[in-house]
Every structure is written in structure tokens, then in C-alpha cells.
């Protein structure tokens, strides 16, 4: 009986969560990549009720020394791509309209890679989990802080390319929401902030 009471209490929060889409940019440091590169990325997100589906990608150059002089440095390119399923907890945390914090935990699948142009790329596939904290800057804009733990599918670290591994990715970005609609039952006092920000694009920087 208690379970049904809990579900009944959560249903209004799900109904108030906004659906729609959005765009955002971020920078990140991804320790799962060699030499802890800085990346710039782009994210697209679509939400329905308390759930959001997000796809993001980031890339950037990194230099690794192969000689004594700077002229001998080798320029490698690194990148990442992720597909995440996110849960909007804004209503549960008391987020209201554009005036409160929103937390969105997520799980995802992704790939990170590094290589030299015109040569073979090294890569690692992984699943991940983490959370995004959204801090409203206006009615449709928010600052997003995020942490992601990548866990490779490889059986052991020895089977991974050199420099790749289980590690944390950190992101800082700006999210802009557009479109979407809210149930007629919604009110300013019960709106879910995280739902409002659920759609977004992000650009990032990775660290190893």
C-alpha cells in the first residue's frame, strides 16, 4: 500500500515536468583519454515528462612530444560521443520555474578516441553514469555543471589502448531551452526546473 501512495505522490511531479528540446555548449576535462585533453562539444536533448534523451559529442587537438624540440611534437586529435538517459529530479528538489536548482542523474553509453590524422584511431567503448546540476540564469538559460564516470567494457586495463581507462569526465556548459509544452495542470509554484532545462546542447573539454 505504501508503494502506491509513493507513486501517487510522484505522479503530479511527472505531470508538471516540461517536454521539449534544447541546445547547449560546454567545455570538459576527460581523464579517460590520453594526456588529459581539453574538448569542446555540442549536445542535443529532448525531454518528455521526467525523462530526457541526450546525445552529445566533443573534440579537440592534443600534442604529445615525440622529439626534443617543439617542432617534433605530434598533433593528435581526441574526441568523445555519448548517448544518455536522464531523470529530471527538479520537482523533487523543490526547483520552481526558473528560480531553483535542478539535479539530473543519468546513465549512458559512449566511445572516446584518439589518433593522428590519416592514421589508425585508437578508441574505447564504455558505459557511464553521473549527474548534471542546473543553475538557472534566466527563463530559458541555465549554467550546467556535470560529472561523469566512464567504465570501459574491456575485461581488463591491459586490453585497453595506452592512456585510456576508467576515469572521470567533468563538464561546464550553458544550456538553452526552446519549444516544449506543459500540462494545463501546471502552475508557477509546482513547475520542475530540471524539466524546463531538460533539452540542451553541450560542448566540452576532456581530462585524463
C-alpha positions as CSV (number, residue, x, y, z in Angstrom):
1,X,0.0,0.0,0.0
2,X,2.9,2.4,0.8
3,X,4.3,1.9,-2.7
4,X,1.0,3.0,-4.3
5,X,0.9,6.1,-2.0
6,X,4.5,6.9,-3.1
7,X,3.7,6.5,-6.8
8,X,0.6,8.7,-6.3
9,X,2.7,11.4,-4.7
10,X,5.3,11.3,-7.6
11,X,2.8,11.3,-10.4
12,X,2.0,15.1,-10.2
13,X,5.7,15.9,-10.4
14,X,6.0,13.9,-13.6
15,X,2.9,15.6,-15.0
16,X,4.4,19.0,-14.3
17,X,7.7,18.2,-15.9
18,X,8.1,20.0,-19.2
19,X,8.5,18.3,-22.6
20,X,10.5,19.8,-25.4
21,X,14.0,20.2,-26.7
22,X,17.1,22.4,-26.4
23,X,20.7,23.2,-27.2
24,X,23.8,23.9,-25.2
25,X,27.6,24.2,-25.3
26,X,30.3,23.0,-22.8
27,X,34.0,22.5,-22.0
28,X,35.2,19.4,-20.3
29,X,38.2,17.5,-19.0
30,X,38.1,13.8,-19.6
31,X,40.6,11.7,-17.7
32,X,39.6,8.6,-19.7
33,X,41.6,10.0,-22.7
34,X,45.4,10.1,-23.0
35,X,47.1,13.3,-21.9
36,X,44.0,14.8,-20.3
37,X,43.0,16.9,-23.3
38,X,40.6,19.8,-23.3
39,X,37.5,19.3,-25.5
40,X,34.7,21.5,-26.9
41,X,31.4,19.8,-27.5
42,X,27.8,20.0,-28.6
43,X,24.7,18.4,-27.1
44,X,21.1,17.9,-28.2
45,X,18.5,16.8,-25.7
46,X,14.8,16.0,-25.9
47,X,12.6,15.5,-22.8
48,X,9.2,14.0,-22.1
49,X,7.8,14.2,-18.6
50,X,10.6,13.4,-16.1
51,X,12.8,11.6,-18.7
52,X,15.2,13.1,-21.2
53,X,17.3,11.6,-24.0
54,X,20.6,13.3,-24.8
55,X,23.2,12.9,-27.5
56,X,26.5,14.8,-27.2
57,X,29.9,14.9,-28.9
58,X,33.1,16.7,-28.3
59,X,36.5,17.0,-30.0
60,X,39.8,18.8,-29.7
61,X,43.5,18.6,-30.5
62,X,46.2,17.5,-28.1
63,X,50.0,17.5,-28.5
64,X,52.3,14.7,-27.5
65,X,56.1,15.1,-27.5
66,X,57.9,12.8,-29.9
67,X,61.2,14.7,-30.1
68,X,63.5,17.1,-28.2
69,X,62.3,20.2,-30.0
70,X,58.8,21.6,-30.1
71,X,58.9,21.1,-33.9
72,X,59.0,17.4,-33.2
73,X,55.7,17.4,-31.3
74,X,53.0,15.2,-32.8
75,X,49.5,16.6,-33.0
76,X,46.8,14.1,-32.2
77,X,43.0,14.6,-32.2
78,X,40.8,13.3,-29.5
79,X,37.0,13.1,-29.2
80,X,34.0,11.6,-27.4
81,X,30.4,10.7,-28.2
82,X,27.7,9.8,-25.7
83,X,24.0,8.8,-25.6
84,X,22.4,9.4,-22.2
85,X,19.1,8.6,-20.5
86,X,18.4,11.3,-17.8
87,X,16.0,11.6,-15.0
88,X,14.6,15.1,-14.1
89,X,14.6,15.5,-10.3
90,X,13.9,19.2,-10.3
91,X,10.4,18.8,-8.9
92,X,11.6,16.5,-6.1
93,X,14.3,19.0,-5.1
94,X,11.9,21.9,-5.0
95,X,13.0,23.7,-8.2
96,X,10.4,26.2,-9.3
97,X,10.1,27.8,-12.7
98,X,13.5,29.5,-13.3
99,X,14.3,30.0,-9.6
100,X,15.8,26.8,-8.3
101,X,18.5,24.3,-8.7
102,X,17.7,21.1,-10.7
103,X,19.6,17.7,-10.5
104,X,19.5,15.3,-13.4
105,X,21.2,11.9,-12.8
106,X,21.9,9.8,-15.9
107,X,23.3,6.6,-17.3
108,X,24.8,6.3,-20.8
109,X,26.8,4.6,-23.5
110,X,29.7,6.2,-25.3
111,X,33.0,6.0,-27.1
112,X,36.2,8.0,-26.7
113,X,39.0,8.0,-29.3
114,X,42.4,9.5,-30.1
115,X,44.7,9.4,-33.1
116,X,46.8,11.1,-35.7
117,X,45.2,12.4,-38.9
118,X,45.5,9.9,-41.8
119,X,46.4,7.1,-39.5
120,X,44.6,4.5,-37.4
121,X,42.5,5.8,-34.5
122,X,42.6,4.2,-31.0
123,X,39.3,4.0,-29.1
124,X,37.5,2.8,-26.1
125,X,33.8,2.0,-25.7
126,X,32.3,2.4,-22.2
127,X,29.1,2.8,-20.2
128,X,28.9,5.7,-17.8
129,X,26.9,7.3,-15.0
130,X,26.8,10.7,-13.5
131,X,24.7,13.8,-12.8
132,X,24.1,17.3,-14.1
133,X,23.4,20.2,-11.8
134,X,21.4,23.0,-13.5
135,X,21.6,26.6,-12.1
136,X,19.1,28.9,-13.8
137,X,20.4,32.2,-15.3
138,X,17.1,33.2,-16.8
139,X,13.8,31.9,-18.0
140,X,15.4,29.7,-20.7
141,X,19.1,29.7,-19.9
142,X,21.0,27.8,-17.3
143,X,24.5,27.1,-16.2
144,X,25.2,23.3,-16.2
145,X,27.9,21.5,-14.1
146,X,28.3,17.8,-14.7
147,X,30.4,14.9,-13.7
148,X,30.6,11.5,-15.5
149,X,32.3,8.3,-14.5
150,X,33.3,6.2,-17.6
151,X,33.6,2.5,-17.1
152,X,35.2,0.6,-20.1
153,X,33.6,-2.6,-21.4
154,X,37.1,-4.2,-21.7
155,X,37.8,-7.1,-19.5
156,X,41.0,-5.6,-18.1
157,X,43.1,-2.4,-18.3
158,X,45.7,-4.4,-20.1
159,X,43.4,-4.8,-23.1
160,X,42.9,-1.0,-23.5
161,X,45.0,1.3,-25.7
162,X,47.7,3.1,-23.7
163,X,46.4,6.1,-21.9
164,X,42.7,5.0,-21.9
165,X,40.9,3.8,-18.8
166,X,38.2,4.1,-16.2
167,X,38.1,7.8,-15.1
168,X,36.1,10.9,-14.5
169,X,34.9,13.4,-17.1
170,X,34.0,16.9,-15.9
171,X,31.9,19.4,-17.9
172,X,30.8,23.1,-17.6
173,X,28.3,24.4,-20.0
174,X,25.4,26.7,-20.9
175,X,22.0,25.2,-21.7
176,X,19.3,26.9,-23.7
177,X,15.7,25.5,-23.8
178,X,13.3,26.0,-26.7
179,X,9.9,24.6,-27.6
180,X,8.0,22.3,-25.3
181,X,4.7,22.4,-23.7
182,X,3.4,21.9,-20.2
183,X,0.2,20.3,-18.8
184,X,-2.7,22.6,-18.2
185,X,-2.5,21.5,-14.6
186,X,0.9,23.2,-14.1
187,X,1.4,26.3,-12.0
188,X,4.3,28.6,-11.2
189,X,4.6,27.1,-7.8
190,X,4.9,23.5,-9.0
191,X,7.0,23.7,-12.2
192,X,10.0,21.5,-12.4
193,X,13.2,23.5,-13.1
194,X,15.1,20.5,-14.4
195,X,12.2,19.7,-16.8
196,X,12.5,23.2,-18.1
197,X,16.2,22.7,-18.8
198,X,16.0,19.1,-19.9
199,X,16.5,19.9,-23.6
200,X,20.0,21.1,-24.4
201,X,23.3,21.0,-26.5
202,X,26.7,21.0,-24.8
203,X,30.3,21.5,-25.8
204,X,33.2,20.1,-23.7
205,X,36.8,19.6,-22.7
206,X,38.3,16.2,-21.6
207,X,40.9,15.5,-18.9
208,X,42.9,12.3,-18.2
